[in-house]
Amino acid sequence: MKVNLKLSRVGMNMESATISVWHKKPGDIFRKGETLYEIESEKVTMEVDAPCDGKLLSHTVEAGGEATVGGNVCVIDTDLSA
C-alpha cells in the first residue's frame, strides 16, 4: 500500500523544518526504526526513523528543501510481499 509520510511536529512551536539529509533513496528497502532522513529546525536537529517496514518510492521534499508540519515528505510502499 502506498503511504505519504508526513512531517511530525517535534517541538511545541515548530511549523516547518529543512530536510538536511536523506539516508534512503528511491528504490531502497528499509526496516522499522531505520533512519530515513534528518531534519533541522530553529531549535532541533534530529534523525527521523521509519515507522514501519517499506520501500521508499519517492522524495516529496528533496535534501535542502523545507517541509511544513503535516506536509508530505516522501511516498513509501508498505507492501513488501510483491
ChimeraX attribute file (.defattr): number of C-alpha atoms within 10 A of each C-alpha:
attribute: neighborCount
match mode: 1-to-1
recipient: residues
	/A:1	8
	/A:2	13
	/A:3	14
	/A:4	16
	/A:5	17
	/A:6	16
	/A:7	20
	/A:8	17
	/A:9	14
	/A:10	16
	/A:11	11
	/A:12	6
	/A:13	9
	/A:14	15
	/A:15	16
	/A:16	20
	/A:17	24
	/A:18	19
	/A:19	24
	/A:20	19
	/A:21	16
	/A:22	18
	/A:23	14
	/A:24	17
	/A:25	14
	/A:26	13
	/A:27	13
	/A:28	13
	/A:29	16
	/A:30	20
	/A:31	14
	/A:32	12
	/A:33	12
	/A:34	16
	/A:35	16
	/A:36	20
	/A:37	19
	/A:38	18
	/A:39	22
	/A:40	17
	/A:41	17
	/A:42	12
	/A:43	10
	/A:44	11
	/A:45	15
	/A:46	13
	/A:47	17
	/A:48	18
	/A:49	16
	/A:50	17
	/A:51	13
	/A:52	13
	/A:53	17
	/A:54	21
	/A:55	21
	/A:56	21
	/A:57	18
	/A:58	18
	/A:59	18
	/A:60	16
	/A:61	16
	/A:62	16
	/A:63	15
	/A:64	14
	/A:65	14
	/A:66	18
	/A:67	21
	/A:68	16
	/A:69	16
	/A:70	13
	/A:71	16
	/A:72	17
	/A:73	21
	/A:74	19
	/A:75	18
	/A:76	24
	/A:77	17
	/A:78	16
	/A:79	11
	/A:80	11
	/A:81	4
	/A:82	3
